Amino acid sequence: MKKEKVQERIIRVASDLFYRQGFNSTGINKIIAEADIAIGSLYNHFSSKNDLLQAYLIKEEIEWFKGFEEHISKISDPREKILSLIDYRKRLQKSAKFAGCHFIKIVSEIGDSSPAVSDFVKQHKLKQKEIIRRLVNDYAEKIKNVDANLSTENIFLLIEGAVVTSTINKNTDAFDQIKKMIEVQLP
Protein backbone atom coordinates (compact mmCIF):
# COMPACT_ATOMS: atom_id res chain seq x y z
CA MET A 1 0.00 0.00 0.00
CA LYS A 2 1.46 3.35 -0.98
CA LYS A 3 2.08 5.95 1.68
CA GLU A 4 -0.41 8.79 1.77
CA LYS A 5 1.11 12.15 0.89
CA VAL A 6 0.69 15.00 3.37
CA GLN A 7 -1.48 17.01 1.01
CA GLU A 8 -3.74 14.00 0.38
CA ARG A 9 -4.02 13.38 4.13
CA ILE A 10 -4.94 17.01 4.78
CA ILE A 11 -7.66 16.87 2.10
CA ARG A 12 -8.97 13.52 3.36
CA VAL A 13 -9.16 14.71 6.98
CA ALA A 14 -10.66 18.09 6.07
CA SER A 15 -13.17 16.41 3.76
CA ASP A 16 -14.32 14.09 6.51
CA LEU A 17 -14.62 16.95 9.01
CA PHE A 18 -16.35 19.33 6.60
CA TYR A 19 -18.86 16.62 5.74
CA ARG A 20 -19.50 15.37 9.29
CA GLN A 21 -19.50 18.61 11.26
CA GLY A 22 -19.73 21.33 8.65
CA PHE A 23 -17.26 23.77 7.13
CA ASN A 24 -17.98 26.62 9.55
CA SER A 25 -17.75 24.35 12.59
CA THR A 26 -14.41 22.91 11.53
CA GLY A 27 -11.42 24.87 12.75
CA ILE A 28 -7.95 24.77 11.26
CA ASN A 29 -6.57 23.46 14.58
CA LYS A 30 -8.92 20.46 14.42
CA ILE A 31 -7.74 19.66 10.88
CA ILE A 32 -4.10 19.98 11.95
CA ALA A 33 -4.64 17.73 14.98
CA GLU A 34 -6.54 15.02 13.12
CA ALA A 35 -4.15 15.06 10.16
CA ASP A 36 -1.27 14.90 12.65
CA ILE A 37 0.71 17.68 10.95
CA ALA A 38 2.33 20.96 11.88
CA ILE A 39 0.53 24.21 11.10
CA GLY A 40 3.29 25.15 8.65
CA SER A 41 2.68 21.94 6.76
CA LEU A 42 -0.96 22.89 6.24
CA TYR A 43 -0.05 26.33 4.95
CA ASN A 44 2.65 24.89 2.69
CA HIS A 45 -0.15 23.13 0.81
CA PHE A 46 -3.13 25.48 1.27
CA SER A 47 -3.04 29.23 1.70
CA SER A 48 -6.41 29.30 3.52
CA LYS A 49 -9.30 27.24 4.79
CA ASN A 50 -11.20 28.35 1.67
CA ASP A 51 -8.48 26.86 -0.54
CA LEU A 52 -8.87 23.64 1.39
CA LEU A 53 -12.64 23.83 0.84
CA GLN A 54 -12.05 24.13 -2.90
CA ALA A 55 -9.77 21.06 -2.81
CA TYR A 56 -12.50 19.20 -0.89
CA LEU A 57 -15.13 20.02 -3.53
CA ILE A 58 -12.83 19.02 -6.38
CA LYS A 59 -11.99 15.73 -4.64
CA GLU A 60 -15.65 14.94 -4.04
CA GLU A 61 -16.58 15.77 -7.62
CA ILE A 62 -13.85 13.58 -9.07
CA GLU A 63 -14.84 10.70 -6.79
CA TRP A 64 -18.54 11.14 -7.60
CA PHE A 65 -18.10 10.93 -11.38
CA LYS A 66 -15.43 8.24 -11.24
CA GLY A 67 -17.67 6.17 -8.95
CA PHE A 68 -20.63 6.55 -11.28
CA GLU A 69 -18.62 5.59 -14.36
CA GLU A 70 -17.36 2.48 -12.55
CA HIS A 71 -20.91 1.73 -11.38
CA ILE A 72 -22.31 1.69 -14.95
CA SER A 73 -19.23 0.36 -16.75
CA LYS A 74 -20.72 -3.10 -17.37
CA ILE A 75 -24.17 -1.85 -18.38
CA SER A 76 -24.88 -1.30 -22.07
CA ASP A 77 -28.62 -0.55 -22.14
CA PRO A 78 -29.29 3.22 -21.78
CA ARG A 79 -32.50 2.65 -19.78
CA GLU A 80 -30.66 0.39 -17.35
CA LYS A 81 -27.92 3.03 -17.02
CA ILE A 82 -30.54 5.61 -16.02
CA LEU A 83 -32.04 3.26 -13.45
CA SER A 84 -28.54 2.42 -12.27
CA LEU A 85 -27.94 6.10 -11.50
CA ILE A 86 -30.73 5.83 -8.93
CA ASP A 87 -29.03 2.78 -7.43
CA TYR A 88 -25.73 4.67 -7.36
CA ARG A 89 -27.23 7.63 -5.49
CA LYS A 90 -28.98 5.21 -3.13
CA ARG A 91 -25.64 3.50 -2.45
CA LEU A 92 -23.96 6.86 -1.77
CA GLN A 93 -26.66 7.75 0.74
CA LYS A 94 -26.32 4.40 2.52
CA SER A 95 -22.51 4.61 2.66
CA ALA A 96 -22.75 8.14 4.08
CA LYS A 97 -25.24 6.92 6.72
CA PHE A 98 -27.86 9.24 5.18
CA ALA A 99 -25.84 12.38 5.88
CA GLY A 100 -26.81 13.86 2.51
CA CYS A 101 -25.15 15.21 -0.61
CA HIS A 102 -21.76 16.84 -0.05
CA PHE A 103 -22.62 19.59 -2.50
CA ILE A 104 -26.10 20.41 -1.20
CA LYS A 105 -24.75 20.47 2.36
CA ILE A 106 -21.90 22.87 1.61
CA VAL A 107 -23.95 25.28 -0.46
CA SER A 108 -26.69 25.36 2.18
CA GLU A 109 -24.07 26.12 4.83
CA ILE A 110 -22.01 28.67 2.88
CA GLY A 111 -24.91 30.24 1.01
CA ASP A 112 -24.15 33.28 -1.09
CA SER A 113 -21.16 34.26 1.05
CA SER A 114 -18.87 32.45 -1.40
CA PRO A 115 -19.80 32.84 -5.06
CA ALA A 116 -16.93 30.46 -5.95
CA VAL A 117 -18.50 27.68 -3.88
CA SER A 118 -22.02 28.39 -5.14
CA ASP A 119 -20.79 28.39 -8.73
CA PHE A 120 -18.85 25.16 -8.22
CA VAL A 121 -21.92 23.40 -6.80
CA LYS A 122 -24.16 24.73 -9.58
CA GLN A 123 -21.69 23.47 -12.18
CA HIS A 124 -21.45 20.09 -10.43
CA LYS A 125 -25.23 19.68 -10.49
CA LEU A 126 -25.31 20.75 -14.15
CA LYS A 127 -22.73 18.05 -14.92
CA GLN A 128 -24.94 15.50 -13.16
CA LYS A 129 -27.89 16.69 -15.22
CA GLU A 130 -25.82 16.43 -18.41
CA ILE A 131 -25.07 12.79 -17.60
CA ILE A 132 -28.80 12.20 -17.29
CA ARG A 133 -29.39 14.09 -20.55
CA ARG A 134 -26.79 11.97 -22.35
CA LEU A 135 -28.34 8.75 -21.04
CA VAL A 136 -31.89 9.89 -21.86
CA ASN A 137 -30.80 10.93 -25.37
CA ASP A 138 -29.22 7.50 -25.90
CA TYR A 139 -32.47 5.93 -24.74
CA ALA A 140 -34.62 8.30 -26.85
CA GLU A 141 -32.78 7.21 -30.00
CA LYS A 142 -34.28 3.74 -29.51
CA ILE A 143 -37.71 4.85 -28.29
CA LYS A 144 -38.95 7.68 -30.49
CA ASN A 145 -41.82 8.95 -28.32
CA VAL A 146 -39.65 10.19 -25.42
CA ASP A 147 -39.42 13.91 -24.64
CA ALA A 148 -35.72 13.94 -23.75
CA ASN A 149 -35.71 17.42 -22.20
CA LEU A 150 -38.74 16.76 -20.00
CA SER A 151 -37.45 13.32 -19.00
CA THR A 152 -34.03 14.74 -18.11
CA GLU A 153 -35.55 17.43 -15.89
CA ASN A 154 -37.94 15.00 -14.23
CA ILE A 155 -35.27 12.39 -13.51
CA PHE A 156 -32.82 14.97 -12.19
CA LEU A 157 -35.39 16.55 -9.87
CA LEU A 158 -36.73 13.18 -8.70
CA ILE A 159 -33.23 12.00 -7.79
CA GLU A 160 -32.33 15.23 -5.99
CA GLY A 161 -35.61 15.05 -4.09
CA ALA A 162 -34.92 11.44 -3.15
CA VAL A 163 -31.51 12.41 -1.78
CA VAL A 164 -33.05 15.08 0.45
CA THR A 165 -35.94 12.84 1.52
CA SER A 166 -33.64 9.93 2.34
CA THR A 167 -31.43 12.27 4.37
CA ILE A 168 -34.44 13.41 6.39
CA ASN A 169 -36.02 9.96 6.79
CA LYS A 170 -32.74 8.01 7.14
CA ASN A 171 -33.87 5.31 4.72
CA THR A 172 -33.86 4.54 0.99
CA ASP A 173 -37.62 4.31 0.43
CA ALA A 174 -37.64 7.48 -1.70
CA PHE A 175 -35.14 5.93 -4.15
CA ASP A 176 -37.28 2.83 -4.49
CA GLN A 177 -40.32 5.02 -5.15
CA ILE A 178 -38.69 7.24 -7.77
CA LYS A 179 -37.23 4.21 -9.52
CA LYS A 180 -40.79 2.95 -10.03
CA MET A 181 -41.84 6.40 -11.29
CA ILE A 182 -38.97 6.56 -13.76
CA GLU A 183 -39.57 3.01 -14.99
CA VAL A 184 -43.11 4.10 -15.91
CA GLN A 185 -41.80 7.28 -17.57
CA LEU A 186 -39.27 5.30 -19.65
CA PRO A 187 -41.23 2.35 -21.05
N, C-alpha and C positions, 0 to 999 in steps of 0.2 A: 504494500500500500504506500502510495507516495505521500510525502510529508506535506502538510497543508502550509501554504505560504502565509506570511503575516497578514498581507492585505486580504487574502481569501478568508482568513479566520476572523478578521475585523468585520468584514461584510456579513459573514455567516452569523456571528454573534449579534451584530446590530440588527440584522434582518429578523432574527428570532425575537429579540426584545421589542423592536418596532411593531411586529405583528402581535405579540402576546400582550404587551402593556401599553402600546401606543407610542407614537413618535414624541409627542410633547411630554409624556411621562418618563421617557427614557433619557437619563442624563449621560453625558460623556463619561463621567467617572464610573458609572455602572458598566458601560461598554468596555472601558479599559480594564476594569476588574475581571469581568467575565471572559474577556479575550486573553487575559493574563499577559498584558503588554504594558510598556511604559507610555506615558502621555506623549512623549516625543515621537514614539513609533506610530501612534495614531495620526499625528499631524504631519508625519513624513509621507503618509499615504493619502490623507484627506485634509483639505484646508479648513473644513467646517463640518458641522453636523449635517448641514443641508447637502454638502457634497456626498456625504455618506448616505443620506436619504436617496439621492439620485442613483448611487451605485446599487442600493437596495432595490429600487424600482426596476432598474435595468436587469439585475440578476433574476428577479421574479418574472419579468417578461420573457427573458430567454428560456427560463425553466418551463414556463407555461406553454410556450409554443413548441419547444422541443418535446415536452411530455405529450402534447396532443399529437404531434406527428408520429411519435413512437406508438401511441395508443391506436392510431388508425392505419399504421403501416401495412398490416396484413389484410386490410379490408379493401375490396375493389368496387363494390356497389355504392354509388353516391348516396342513395337513401340510407343504407346501413351506416355510412360515414356520418351522416347528419344525426342519426339516432345514437351513434357512438359518442358524439360530442356531449350528449346529455349524460351518458354513462361516465364520461371523463370528468365532467363538472361535479357529478355526484361523488365520484371517487375522491376528488380534491376536497370536497366538503367533509367527507368522512375522515380523510387523513389529517385534516386540520381540526378535527373534533368540533366541527360546525362553528368555527370561529369566523367564517365569512371570507369574502374576496379581499385579497391584499389591497387591490386597487380601490375598491369602493371604500374600504376602511380608511385608507390614508387620505383620500380626497374628502371624506366626510369629516375627518379630524383637522386637516389643514385648511380646508375651505378655499376661499379666494385669496388668502394671505400669501400664497405662493403660486403665481401664474404658471411657473415652470412645472410644478407638480400637477396642477389641474390640466395643463396641456398634455403632459405625458400620459395621464390616466385617460383623457379623452381619446388620444391617439391609440392607446392600447385597446380600448373598447372598440374603436373603429376597425382596428386590425382583426379583432375577434369577429366583428360583423362581416368583414370582407371574407374571412374563412367560410362563414356560413353562406355568404353570397356565392362564392366559388362552388361550394358543394351543391347548393340549390340550383345554380345554373347547369352544373353537370347533370343533375337529376332532371331538370326541365328539358334538356336536349332529348331525353328518352320519352318523357311524358309531356306531350305538347300543351296540355290544358292547365299548366301550372303558372300562376302569376309569381314570377321569381322575386320581384321587389317586395310584394306583400308577404310572401312566405319568408323571405329573409328577415324582414322587420318583426314578423310574428314570432319566429323561432328565437331571434335574439332577445326580444323582450320577455318571452316565456322563460327562457333559461336564466336571464338576470333576475327575474321575479322568483324563480325557484331557488336561486342562491340565497336571496334575502329571506325568503320564507323558511328555508331549511336552517338558516342561521338562527332565526327567531325560535323555531319549533324544535331545534336540535334533533331532526330526523330527516330522512330522504323522501318522505311521502310526496312532496311537491315535484320532485324529479320524476317519480313514477307516474304522477298525474299528467305532467306536461308531455311525457313521452307518448302517452296514449293520445293526447290531443294532436301532437305532431304526426303520429302515425295515420290519424284520420285525415289530416290536412295534406299529407303526401301519400296518396293511394298507391 
